[in-house]
Amino acid sequence: MIKFDIVQEVVQRTGLPKNKAEIAVEAVFGGMKQALERGDRIELRGFGVFNVRPRKTGIGRNPRTGAQVNIAPGKAIRFKPGKDLQALD
């Protein structure tokens, strides 16, 4: 499923015009992105939780040369599915 499919689903379920549904979907995703950039936790009951976790520094290897490469610390977005989502067969 891609963003276009989500917009189509909103159109079908709500009867909104496509341009308004697209604006609504963009607003939701934009709000989620801003919250994650601030380091906030996003909890969607029945779906799951998004949060930002720090990544440690590390040492990797270049697969072609075998040389060691330092990996800088960073942040990673993690998703933990909720109970309802885990119950899918």
Biopython code that builds the backbone (N, CA, C, O; Angstrom):
import numpy as np
from Bio.PDB.StructureBuilder import StructureBuilder

atoms = [
    (1, "MET", "N", (0.847, -1.169, 0.000)),
    (1, "MET", "CA", (0.000, 0.000, 0.000)),
    (1, "MET", "C", (0.896, 1.236, 0.000)),
    (1, "MET", "O", (1.875, 1.301, 0.743)),
    (2, "ILE", "N", (0.560, 2.196, -0.823)),
    (2, "ILE", "CA", (1.299, 3.447, -0.895)),
    (2, "ILE", "C", (0.371, 4.594, -0.483)),
    (2, "ILE", "O", (-0.820, 4.390, -0.250)),
    (3, "LYS", "N", (0.933, 5.794, -0.397)),
    (3, "LYS", "CA", (0.150, 6.946, 0.056)),
    (3, "LYS", "C", (-1.086, 7.175, -0.817)),
    (3, "LYS", "O", (-2.144, 7.550, -0.311)),
    (4, "PHE", "N", (-0.953, 6.952, -2.113)),
    (4, "PHE", "CA", (-2.092, 7.106, -3.028)),
    (4, "PHE", "C", (-3.239, 6.183, -2.612)),
    (4, "PHE", "O", (-4.402, 6.584, -2.636)),
    (5, "ASP", "N", (-2.910, 4.951, -2.231)),
    (5, "ASP", "CA", (-3.935, 3.992, -1.799)),
    (5, "ASP", "C", (-4.619, 4.452, -0.519)),
    (5, "ASP", "O", (-5.822, 4.255, -0.350)),
    (6, "ILE", "N", (-3.858, 5.060, 0.378)),
    (6, "ILE", "CA", (-4.440, 5.566, 1.624)),
    (6, "ILE", "C", (-5.401, 6.706, 1.315)),
    (6, "ILE", "O", (-6.482, 6.780, 1.899)),
    (7, "VAL", "N", (-5.020, 7.590, 0.409)),
    (7, "VAL", "CA", (-5.909, 8.693, 0.009)),
    (7, "VAL", "C", (-7.189, 8.136, -0.596)),
    (7, "VAL", "O", (-8.279, 8.614, -0.280)),
    (8, "GLN", "N", (-7.076, 7.139, -1.458)),
    (8, "GLN", "CA", (-8.267, 6.528, -2.074)),
    (8, "GLN", "C", (-9.172, 5.901, -1.015)),
    (8, "GLN", "O", (-10.396, 5.984, -1.117)),
    (9, "GLU", "N", (-8.581, 5.277, -0.005)),
    (9, "GLU", "CA", (-9.360, 4.666, 1.079)),
    (9, "GLU", "C", (-10.123, 5.738, 1.862)),
    (9, "GLU", "O", (-11.281, 5.535, 2.230)),
    (10, "VAL", "N", (-9.472, 6.879, 2.115)),
    (10, "VAL", "CA", (-10.137, 7.983, 2.815)),
    (10, "VAL", "C", (-11.296, 8.512, 1.973)),
    (10, "VAL", "O", (-12.366, 8.807, 2.506)),
    (11, "VAL", "N", (-11.092, 8.632, 0.679)),
    (11, "VAL", "CA", (-12.152, 9.101, -0.221)),
    (11, "VAL", "C", (-13.350, 8.149, -0.172)),
    (11, "VAL", "O", (-14.494, 8.589, -0.061)),
    (12, "GLN", "N", (-13.080, 6.853, -0.256)),
    (12, "GLN", "CA", (-14.165, 5.869, -0.268)),
    (12, "GLN", "C", (-14.923, 5.830, 1.059)),
    (12, "GLN", "O", (-16.150, 5.728, 1.069)),
    (13, "ARG", "N", (-14.200, 5.910, 2.176)),
    (13, "ARG", "CA", (-14.850, 5.782, 3.486)),
    (13, "ARG", "C", (-15.554, 7.049, 3.947)),
    (13, "ARG", "O", (-16.542, 6.973, 4.677)),
    (14, "THR", "N", (-15.059, 8.220, 3.529)),
    (14, "THR", "CA", (-15.635, 9.466, 4.034)),
    (14, "THR", "C", (-16.462, 10.216, 3.009)),
    (14, "THR", "O", (-17.307, 11.034, 3.372)),
    (15, "GLY", "N", (-16.231, 9.947, 1.734)),
    (15, "GLY", "CA", (-16.931, 10.698, 0.703)),
    (15, "GLY", "C", (-16.329, 12.073, 0.443)),
    (15, "GLY", "O", (-16.906, 12.872, -0.295)),
    (16, "LEU", "N", (-15.176, 12.357, 1.040)),
    (16, "LEU", "CA", (-14.503, 13.635, 0.794)),
    (16, "LEU", "C", (-14.001, 13.686, -0.640)),
    (16, "LEU", "O", (-13.712, 12.647, -1.233)),
    (17, "PRO", "N", (-13.896, 14.882, -1.201)),
    (17, "PRO", "CA", (-13.247, 15.000, -2.510)),
    (17, "PRO", "C", (-11.778, 14.591, -2.394)),
    (17, "PRO", "O", (-11.179, 14.695, -1.323)),
    (18, "LYS", "N", (-11.216, 14.132, -3.488)),
    (18, "LYS", "CA", (-9.855, 13.602, -3.477)),
    (18, "LYS", "C", (-8.841, 14.621, -2.990)),
    (18, "LYS", "O", (-7.936, 14.269, -2.234)),
    (19, "ASN", "N", (-8.972, 15.889, -3.408)),
    (19, "ASN", "CA", (-7.987, 16.896, -3.003)),
    (19, "ASN", "C", (-8.028, 17.147, -1.497)),
    (19, "ASN", "O", (-6.985, 17.359, -0.878)),
    (20, "LYS", "N", (-9.219, 17.126, -0.902)),
    (20, "LYS", "CA", (-9.324, 17.323, 0.551)),
    (20, "LYS", "C", (-8.810, 16.108, 1.305)),
    (20, "LYS", "O", (-8.188, 16.251, 2.357)),
    (21, "ALA", "N", (-9.061, 14.920, 0.782)),
    (21, "ALA", "CA", (-8.547, 13.709, 1.411)),
    (21, "ALA", "C", (-7.025, 13.693, 1.369)),
    (21, "ALA", "O", (-6.374, 13.283, 2.330)),
    (22, "GLU", "N", (-6.462, 14.140, 0.254)),
    (22, "GLU", "CA", (-5.012, 14.192, 0.122)),
    (22, "GLU", "C", (-4.404, 15.178, 1.118)),
    (22, "GLU", "O", (-3.353, 14.908, 1.700)),
    (23, "ILE", "N", (-5.060, 16.313, 1.313)),
    (23, "ILE", "CA", (-4.601, 17.299, 2.287)),
    (23, "ILE", "C", (-4.664, 16.712, 3.695)),
    (23, "ILE", "O", (-3.754, 16.927, 4.496)),
    (24, "ALA", "N", (-5.726, 15.978, 4.000)),
    (24, "ALA", "CA", (-5.870, 15.373, 5.327)),
    (24, "ALA", "C", (-4.778, 14.337, 5.587)),
    (24, "ALA", "O", (-4.184, 14.318, 6.665)),
    (25, "VAL", "N", (-4.516, 13.487, 4.615)),
    (25, "VAL", "CA", (-3.480, 12.463, 4.770)),
    (25, "VAL", "C", (-2.115, 13.123, 4.932)),
    (25, "VAL", "O", (-1.326, 12.713, 5.783)),
    (26, "GLU", "N", (-1.832, 14.136, 4.127)),
    (26, "GLU", "CA", (-0.562, 14.858, 4.236)),
    (26, "GLU", "C", (-0.425, 15.504, 5.614)),
    (26, "GLU", "O", (0.662, 15.516, 6.193)),
    (27, "ALA", "N", (-1.536, 16.045, 6.142)),
    (27, "ALA", "CA", (-1.498, 16.678, 7.460)),
    (27, "ALA", "C", (-1.181, 15.661, 8.549)),
    (27, "ALA", "O", (-0.405, 15.952, 9.459)),
    (28, "VAL", "N", (-1.765, 14.483, 8.466)),
    (28, "VAL", "CA", (-1.504, 13.437, 9.462)),
    (28, "VAL", "C", (-0.040, 13.018, 9.404)),
    (28, "VAL", "O", (0.632, 12.965, 10.434)),
    (29, "PHE", "N", (0.455, 12.723, 8.213)),
    (29, "PHE", "CA", (1.844, 12.287, 8.083)),
    (29, "PHE", "C", (2.809, 13.406, 8.478)),
    (29, "PHE", "O", (3.837, 13.145, 9.102)),
    (30, "GLY", "N", (2.486, 14.634, 8.121)),
    (30, "GLY", "CA", (3.332, 15.763, 8.499)),
    (30, "GLY", "C", (3.390, 15.940, 10.006)),
    (30, "GLY", "O", (4.458, 16.198, 10.562)),
    (31, "GLY", "N", (2.256, 15.803, 10.667)),
    (31, "GLY", "CA", (2.220, 15.902, 12.128)),
    (31, "GLY", "C", (3.014, 14.792, 12.793)),
    (31, "GLY", "O", (3.696, 15.019, 13.793)),
    (32, "MET", "N", (2.923, 13.582, 12.234)),
    (32, "MET", "CA", (3.689, 12.460, 12.777)),
    (32, "MET", "C", (5.185, 12.709, 12.608)),
    (32, "MET", "O", (5.973, 12.449, 13.518)),
    (33, "LYS", "N", (5.567, 13.210, 11.445)),
    (33, "LYS", "CA", (6.988, 13.472, 11.176)),
    (33, "LYS", "C", (7.533, 14.527, 12.136)),
    (33, "LYS", "O", (8.632, 14.372, 12.668)),
    (34, "GLN", "N", (6.774, 15.594, 12.357)),
    (34, "GLN", "CA", (7.214, 16.642, 13.271)),
    (34, "GLN", "C", (7.351, 16.120, 14.692)),
    (34, "GLN", "O", (8.298, 16.473, 15.393)),
    (35, "ALA", "N", (6.412, 15.281, 15.124)),
    (35, "ALA", "CA", (6.476, 14.714, 16.475)),
    (35, "ALA", "C", (7.713, 13.838, 16.634)),
    (35, "ALA", "O", (8.389, 13.899, 17.661)),
    (36, "LEU", "N", (8.011, 13.031, 15.630)),
    (36, "LEU", "CA", (9.196, 12.180, 15.703)),
    (36, "LEU", "C", (10.481, 13.003, 15.673)),
    (36, "LEU", "O", (11.454, 12.652, 16.340)),
    (37, "GLU", "N", (10.496, 14.097, 14.904)),
    (37, "GLU", "CA", (11.667, 14.975, 14.868)),
    (37, "GLU", "C", (11.930, 15.593, 16.241)),
    (37, "GLU", "O", (13.084, 15.808, 16.614)),
    (38, "ARG", "N", (10.864, 15.879, 16.996)),
    (38, "ARG", "CA", (11.005, 16.424, 18.352)),
    (38, "ARG", "C", (11.398, 15.340, 19.351)),
    (38, "ARG", "O", (11.764, 15.643, 20.486)),
    (39, "GLY", "N", (11.322, 14.086, 18.933)),
    (39, "GLY", "CA", (11.646, 12.976, 19.833)),
    (39, "GLY", "C", (10.437, 12.467, 20.596)),
    (39, "GLY", "O", (10.582, 11.672, 21.524)),
    (40, "ASP", "N", (9.245, 12.912, 20.218)),
    (40, "ASP", "CA", (8.025, 12.472, 20.886)),
    (40, "ASP", "C", (7.667, 11.038, 20.503)),
    (40, "ASP", "O", (8.125, 10.521, 19.484)),
    (41, "ARG", "N", (6.862, 10.424, 21.316)),
    (41, "ARG", "CA", (6.364, 9.065, 21.088)),
    (41, "ARG", "C", (4.970, 9.187, 20.483)),
    (41, "ARG", "O", (4.165, 10.001, 20.935)),
    (42, "ILE", "N", (4.685, 8.388, 19.468)),
    (42, "ILE", "CA", (3.364, 8.392, 18.837)),
    (42, "ILE", "C", (2.706, 7.055, 19.142)),
    (42, "ILE", "O", (3.208, 6.002, 18.750)),
    (43, "GLU", "N", (1.581, 7.103, 19.844)),
    (43, "GLU", "CA", (0.863, 5.884, 20.206)),
    (43, "GLU", "C", (-0.504, 5.891, 19.537)),
    (43, "GLU", "O", (-1.330, 6.766, 19.797)),
    (44, "LEU", "N", (-0.734, 4.913, 18.676)),
    (44, "LEU", "CA", (-2.018, 4.751, 18.007)),
    (44, "LEU", "C", (-2.658, 3.481, 18.563)),
    (44, "LEU", "O", (-2.277, 2.374, 18.182)),
    (45, "ARG", "N", (-3.614, 3.637, 19.452)),
    (45, "ARG", "CA", (-4.228, 2.493, 20.129)),
    (45, "ARG", "C", (-4.742, 1.485, 19.114)),
    (45, "ARG", "O", (-5.420, 1.842, 18.151)),
    (46, "GLY", "N", (-4.411, 0.224, 19.344)),
    (46, "GLY", "CA", (-4.846, -0.847, 18.468)),
    (46, "GLY", "C", (-3.975, -1.020, 17.235)),
    (46, "GLY", "O", (-4.105, -2.016, 16.523)),
    (47, "PHE", "N", (-3.094, -0.071, 16.973)),
    (47, "PHE", "CA", (-2.212, -0.163, 15.808)),
    (47, "PHE", "C", (-0.772, -0.369, 16.245)),
    (47, "PHE", "O", (-0.147, -1.365, 15.882)),
    (48, "GLY", "N", (-0.239, 0.574, 17.026)),
    (48, "GLY", "CA", (1.123, 0.417, 17.491)),
    (48, "GLY", "C", (1.721, 1.723, 17.977)),
    (48, "GLY", "O", (1.044, 2.745, 18.084)),
    (49, "VAL", "N", (3.022, 1.655, 18.269)),
    (49, "VAL", "CA", (3.739, 2.794, 18.825)),
    (49, "VAL", "C", (4.976, 3.072, 17.976)),
    (49, "VAL", "O", (5.736, 2.162, 17.645)),
    (50, "PHE", "N", (5.164, 4.340, 17.630)),
    (50, "PHE", "CA", (6.371, 4.801, 16.950)),
    (50, "PHE", "C", (7.185, 5.595, 17.967)),
    (50, "PHE", "O", (6.632, 6.419, 18.696)),
    (51, "ASN", "N", (8.497, 5.351, 18.021)),
    (51, "ASN", "CA", (9.348, 6.187, 18.851)),
    (51, "ASN", "C", (10.739, 6.260, 18.242)),
    (51, "ASN", "O", (11.105, 5.462, 17.379)),
    (52, "VAL", "N", (11.508, 7.244, 18.716)),
    (52, "VAL", "CA", (12.854, 7.463, 18.213)),
    (52, "VAL", "C", (13.826, 6.974, 19.278)),
    (52, "VAL", "O", (13.720, 7.338, 20.449)),
    (53, "ARG", "N", (14.769, 6.149, 18.857)),
    (53, "ARG", "CA", (15.784, 5.643, 19.777)),
    (53, "ARG", "C", (17.164, 6.009, 19.244)),
    (53, "ARG", "O", (17.398, 6.026, 18.035)),
    (54, "PRO", "N", (18.071, 6.300, 20.174)),
    (54, "PRO", "CA", (19.444, 6.600, 19.727)),
    (54, "PRO", "C", (20.149, 5.324, 19.272)),
    (54, "PRO", "O", (19.914, 4.239, 19.805)),
    (55, "ARG", "N", (21.012, 5.479, 18.280)),
    (55, "ARG", "CA", (21.855, 4.376, 17.797)),
    (55, "ARG", "C", (23.274, 4.631, 18.276)),
    (55, "ARG", "O", (23.757, 5.763, 18.248)),
    (56, "LYS", "N", (23.930, 3.582, 18.710)),
    (56, "LYS", "CA", (25.303, 3.709, 19.184)),
    (56, "LYS", "C", (26.272, 3.816, 18.005)),
    (56, "LYS", "O", (25.948, 3.487, 16.864)),
    (57, "THR", "N", (27.465, 4.286, 18.331)),
    (57, "THR", "CA", (28.527, 4.267, 17.318)),
    (57, "THR", "C", (28.932, 2.822, 17.103)),
    (57, "THR", "O", (28.735, 1.975, 17.975)),
    (58, "GLY", "N", (29.483, 2.552, 15.970)),
    (58, "GLY", "CA", (29.871, 1.183, 15.686)),
    (58, "GLY", "C", (30.998, 1.133, 14.684)),
    (58, "GLY", "O", (31.428, 2.150, 14.138)),
    (59, "ILE", "N", (31.459, -0.065, 14.463)),
    (59, "ILE", "CA", (32.494, -0.294, 13.465)),
    (59, "ILE", "C", (31.935, -1.289, 12.462)),
    (59, "ILE", "O", (31.500, -2.382, 12.824)),
    (60, "GLY", "N", (31.954, -0.896, 11.205)),
    (60, "GLY", "CA", (31.484, -1.763, 10.128)),
    (60, "GLY", "C", (32.648, -2.119, 9.224)),
    (60, "GLY", "O", (33.782, -1.693, 9.441)),
    (61, "ARG", "N", (32.352, -2.890, 8.231)),
    (61, "ARG", "CA", (33.377, -3.278, 7.267)),
    (61, "ARG", "C", (32.883, -2.995, 5.862)),
    (61, "ARG", "O", (31.720, -3.226, 5.528)),
    (62, "ASN", "N", (33.797, -2.489, 5.049)),
    (62, "ASN", "CA", (33.501, -2.305, 3.635)),
    (62, "ASN", "C", (33.533, -3.700, 2.998)),
    (62, "ASN", "O", (34.568, -4.366, 3.041)),
    (63, "PRO", "N", (32.423, -4.151, 2.409)),
    (63, "PRO", "CA", (32.387, -5.515, 1.876)),
    (63, "PRO", "C", (33.358, -5.764, 0.723)),
    (63, "PRO", "O", (33.765, -6.904, 0.497)),
    (64, "ARG", "N", (33.727, -4.731, 0.003)),
    (64, "ARG", "CA", (34.639, -4.911, -1.137)),
    (64, "ARG", "C", (36.092, -5.009, -0.700)),
    (64, "ARG", "O", (36.847, -5.852, -1.186)),
    (65, "THR", "N", (36.474, -4.130, 0.230)),
    (65, "THR", "CA", (37.884, -4.072, 0.611)),
    (65, "THR", "C", (38.174, -4.737, 1.948)),
    (65, "THR", "O", (39.314, -5.112, 2.223)),
    (66, "GLY", "N", (37.145, -4.885, 2.783)),
    (66, "GLY", "CA", (37.349, -5.449, 4.116)),
    (66, "GLY", "C", (37.858, -4.424, 5.116)),
    (66, "GLY", "O", (38.110, -4.762, 6.272)),
    (67, "ALA", "N", (38.012, -3.178, 4.688)),
    (67, "ALA", "CA", (38.513, -2.121, 5.572)),
    (67, "ALA", "C", (37.456, -1.745, 6.605)),
    (67, "ALA", "O", (36.257, -1.770, 6.326)),
    (68, "GLN", "N", (37.924, -1.396, 7.803)),
    (68, "GLN", "CA", (37.002, -0.963, 8.849)),
    (68, "GLN", "C", (36.476, 0.428, 8.546)),
    (68, "GLN", "O", (37.197, 1.288, 8.041)),
    (69, "VAL", "N", (35.200, 0.633, 8.866)),
    (69, "VAL", "CA", (34.548, 1.922, 8.660)),
    (69, "VAL", "C", (33.858, 2.287, 9.967)),
    (69, "VAL", "O", (33.123, 1.476, 10.531)),
    (70, "ASN", "N", (34.093, 3.509, 10.450)),
    (70, "ASN", "CA", (33.408, 3.975, 11.653)),
    (70, "ASN", "C", (31.992, 4.397, 11.298)),
    (70, "ASN", "O", (31.775, 5.109, 10.318)),
    (71, "ILE", "N", (31.039, 3.959, 12.093)),
    (71, "ILE", "CA", (29.635, 4.313, 11.889)),
    (71, "ILE", "C", (29.268, 5.325, 12.962)),
    (71, "ILE", "O", (29.373, 5.041, 14.155)),
    (72, "ALA", "N", (28.838, 6.502, 12.538)),
    (72, "ALA", "CA", (28.513, 7.590, 13.460)),
    (72, "ALA", "C", (27.237, 7.273, 14.240)),
    (72, "ALA", "O", (26.373, 6.544, 13.750)),
    (73, "PRO", "N", (27.116, 7.823, 15.460)),
    (73, "PRO", "CA", (25.876, 7.635, 16.208)),
    (73, "PRO", "C", (24.739, 8.365, 15.501)),
    (73, "PRO", "O", (24.969, 9.344, 14.792)),
    (74, "GLY", "N", (23.548, 7.899, 15.692)),
    (74, "GLY", "CA", (22.407, 8.526, 15.046)),
    (74, "GLY", "C", (21.133, 8.183, 15.770)),
    (74, "GLY", "O", (21.156, 7.779, 16.933)),
    (75, "LYS", "N", (20.042, 8.340, 15.098)),
    (75, "LYS", "CA", (18.731, 8.030, 15.657)),
    (75, "LYS", "C", (17.999, 7.116, 14.692)),
    (75, "LYS", "O", (18.173, 7.212, 13.478)),
    (76, "ALA", "N", (17.183, 6.231, 15.238)),
    (76, "ALA", "CA", (16.418, 5.306, 14.413)),
    (76, "ALA", "C", (14.971, 5.321, 14.884)),
    (76, "ALA", "O", (14.698, 5.377, 16.083)),
    (77, "ILE", "N", (14.057, 5.269, 13.940)),
    (77, "ILE", "CA", (12.639, 5.205, 14.277)),
    (77, "ILE", "C", (12.260, 3.749, 14.421)),
    (77, "ILE", "O", (12.546, 2.930, 13.548)),
    (78, "ARG", "N", (11.612, 3.431, 15.532)),
    (78, "ARG", "CA", (11.187, 2.068, 15.806)),
    (78, "ARG", "C", (9.672, 2.011, 15.849)),
    (78, "ARG", "O", (9.005, 2.963, 16.254)),
    (79, "PHE", "N", (9.142, 0.869, 15.423)),
    (79, "PHE", "CA", (7.698, 0.646, 15.462)),
    (79, "PHE", "C", (7.439, -0.641, 16.205)),
    (79, "PHE", "O", (8.025, -1.678, 15.894)),
    (80, "LYS", "N", (6.554, -0.575, 17.194)),
    (80, "LYS", "CA", (6.141, -1.770, 17.926)),
    (80, "LYS", "C", (4.645, -1.946, 17.681)),
    (80, "LYS", "O", (3.853, -1.098, 18.091)),
    (81, "PRO", "N", (4.245, -3.031, 17.021)),
    (81, "PRO", "CA", (2.826, -3.224, 16.726)),
    (81, "PRO", "C", (2.004, -3.431, 17.988)),
    (81, "PRO", "O", (2.484, -3.988, 18.976)),
    (82, "GLY", "N", (0.754, -2.973, 17.938)),
    (82, "GLY", "CA", (-0.169, -3.151, 19.045)),
    (82, "GLY", "C", (-0.772, -4.541, 19.033)),
    (82, "GLY", "O", (-0.549, -5.317, 18.103)),
    (83, "LYS", "N", (-1.539, -4.854, 20.074)),
    (83, "LYS", "CA", (-2.132, -6.186, 20.215)),
    (83, "LYS", "C", (-3.049, -6.546, 19.052)),
    (83, "LYS", "O", (-3.008, -7.670, 18.551)),
    (84, "ASP", "N", (-3.874, -5.598, 18.624)),
    (84, "ASP", "CA", (-4.803, -5.871, 17.531)),
    (84, "ASP", "C", (-4.061, -6.183, 16.231)),
    (84, "ASP", "O", (-4.485, -7.043, 15.460)),
    (85, "LEU", "N", (-2.965, -5.488, 15.994)),
    (85, "LEU", "CA", (-2.184, -5.700, 14.777)),
    (85, "LEU", "C", (-1.421, -7.023, 14.844)),
    (85, "LEU", "O", (-1.270, -7.702, 13.829)),
    (86, "GLN", "N", (-0.947, -7.387, 16.017)),
    (86, "GLN", "CA", (-0.246, -8.658, 16.188)),
    (86, "GLN", "C", (-1.179, -9.842, 16.033)),
    (86, "GLN", "O", (-0.740, -10.936, 15.678)),
    (87, "ALA", "N", (-2.462, -9.636, 16.296)),
    (87, "ALA", "CA", (-3.426, -10.732, 16.250)),
    (87, "ALA", "C", (-3.829, -11.116, 14.826)),
    (87, "ALA", "O", (-4.574, -12.078, 14.640)),
    (88, "LEU", "N", (-3.352, -10.381, 13.816)),
    (88, "LEU", "CA", (-3.682, -10.708, 12.430)),
    (88, "LEU", "C", (-3.109, -12.060, 12.062)),
    (88, "LEU", "O", (-1.985, -12.392, 12.438)),
    (89, "ASP", "N", (-3.875, -12.826, 11.336)),
    (89, "ASP", "CA", (-3.394, -14.148, 10.892)),
    (89, "ASP", "C", (-2.790, -14.081, 9.528)),
    (89, "ASP", "O", (-2.337, -15.097, 9.002)),
]
sb = StructureBuilder()
sb.init_structure("model")
sb.init_model(0)
sb.init_chain("A")
sb.init_seg("    ")
for serial, (resi, resn, name, xyz) in enumerate(atoms, 1):
    if name == "N":
        sb.init_residue(resn, " ", resi, " ")
    sb.init_atom(name, np.array(xyz, "f"), 0.0, 1.0, " ", f" {name:<3s}", serial, name[0])
structure = sb.get_structure()
